[in-house]
Amino acid sequence: MKNIEPNKVYTTEEAQDYLKVSNSTIKRLLKNGIIQANKVAGRYKILGNELLRLVSPKTERRARSLYYRLEDKVRKTIEKW
């Protein structure tokens, strides 16, 4: 597989292949704004920078931090019950 080029434009199918996710996952990422894309002629076009941002270690650390904060909040709420 080739490397993701920052300034290249990718289709959802190509992004799906690079990220190793299903079609429904790509749609969900686009719908929730996790991946920014432009719609051209009825099809989403995703810039390579967006794919690189999504798979960067910084993004993973941020997601992990958010998850642990949410987990703590849920745990504290349950303990109050």
NORCORHU-V630092 format. One record per pair of residues at least 24 apart in sequence whose C-alpha atoms are under 10 Angstrom apart, sorted by the first residue. I is the first residue (numbers start at 1). J is the second residue. If there is no record, write none. Layout:
# NORCORHU-V630092
i | j
I | J
I | J
This chain:
# NORCORHU-V630092
i | j
3 | 48
3 | 52
4 | 47
4 | 48
4 | 49
4 | 51
4 | 52
5 | 47
5 | 48
5 | 49
5 | 51
5 | 52
6 | 47
6 | 48
6 | 49
6 | 50
6 | 51
6 | 52
6 | 53
7 | 46
7 | 47
7 | 48
7 | 49
7 | 50
8 | 45
8 | 46
8 | 47
8 | 48
8 | 49
9 | 37
9 | 44
9 | 45
9 | 46
9 | 47
9 | 48
9 | 49
9 | 50
10 | 37
10 | 44
10 | 45
10 | 46
10 | 47
10 | 48
10 | 50
10 | 51
11 | 37
11 | 43
11 | 44
11 | 45
11 | 46
11 | 47
12 | 37
12 | 43
12 | 44
12 | 45
12 | 46
13 | 44
13 | 45
14 | 45
14 | 46
15 | 45
15 | 46
15 | 47
15 | 48
15 | 50
15 | 51
16 | 51
18 | 51
19 | 51
19 | 52
19 | 54
19 | 55
